Amino acid sequence: MKNLKKLQILKNGGMRYNNVRIENTPSPTMTEMVQITKGPAYTKPLWGKKYVNVLKASMAIDVSQNENKISKGYIDPSCVVSLDNSKIVVMNDNFLK
């Protein structure tokens, strides 16, 4: 299972993961459902989306952050391998420009 050390529980019951706000939105059939409500501009396509649990939401946030780093040039595109239309970053000596 993924390590969620960056997950912070807020006083009002919400959560923050990498500067993105996640709210609990349970339904009768899915009690662990969460929704992304706020975050940096590059996560705007994720706002309002619901996920089965916090782990799935955190994976979507991580993908969004890594794609943003690649598009901004913080990660060298030659170090990125695409498998099944999902980008996987391969770390080597040329990782950062």
N, C-alpha and C positions, 0 to 999 in steps of 0.2 A: 504494500500500500504506500501511496505517495506521502512524503513527509510534508505536513502543512505547518511548519514552524512560523511562517509569515502571517498566518491567520490570527487576527485579533478579534476578540469578542467585545462588543461595545455595550455600554450600560443599558441602552434601550432594546437590547436583544438582537440587533443587527451584527454584521461581521464586516471586517475589512481584510482584503487580501491584495497585497501589492498596490495599495492606494485605490482600490476599487471596492465599492460598497455592495454587499450582498445581504439581502433580506430573506428571512424565512417566509415562505408562502405555502404552507402545507395544504394538501387537499385530502379528502377522505380516503383515497386509495394510495396516495404517495405522501407519507408523513414527513419525509426528509426534503421535500422540494424547496428550492431556493430560487431567487430572482436577482439578477444584477440590476442595480438601480442608478448608480453614479460611478464616475471614474474619469480618468483623463480623456481628452478628445479622441485619441486613437482607439479607445474602447467603446465609442459611441454606438457602433453597430451591435454591440452586445446588450445595451441598455434595454430593459424590458423583457429580455429573454429569460425563460425559466429552464432550470436544470434539475435533474433527478436528485442530486445531492451536492454538497459543497465540493467534493472531489472533482466532479464533472465540471462544475463552474470554474474551479481553479485551473483546470486544464485548458479551458477555453480562454481564460485570461492570459495564461502563459503563452499560448499560441498567438494571441493577438499582440502581446508584447514583443515576442520574437519576430513576428512578421514586420512590426513597426521598426525594430532595430535593423532588419535586413533592408527595408525600403529606404531608411534614412542613411544607410551606408556605414552603420556602426559595426556591422558584421560583413566581412568580405563575401560577396555572392558566390565566389568560386569555392567556398567552404560549405555551401549548402547543397544537400542532396534531397531530391523530391521523391518520395515513395507514396503511391496511392493518393496523389494530390495533397499530401500534407508535408510541410517542410520540416526537415530534420537537420539540425545544425551539427556539423561534424567539426569537432575542435582539433586543431593542429597548430603548427607554428605560425601559420598565416591567419590565425583566427581573427585578429583585429587589424584594421588598417593602420 
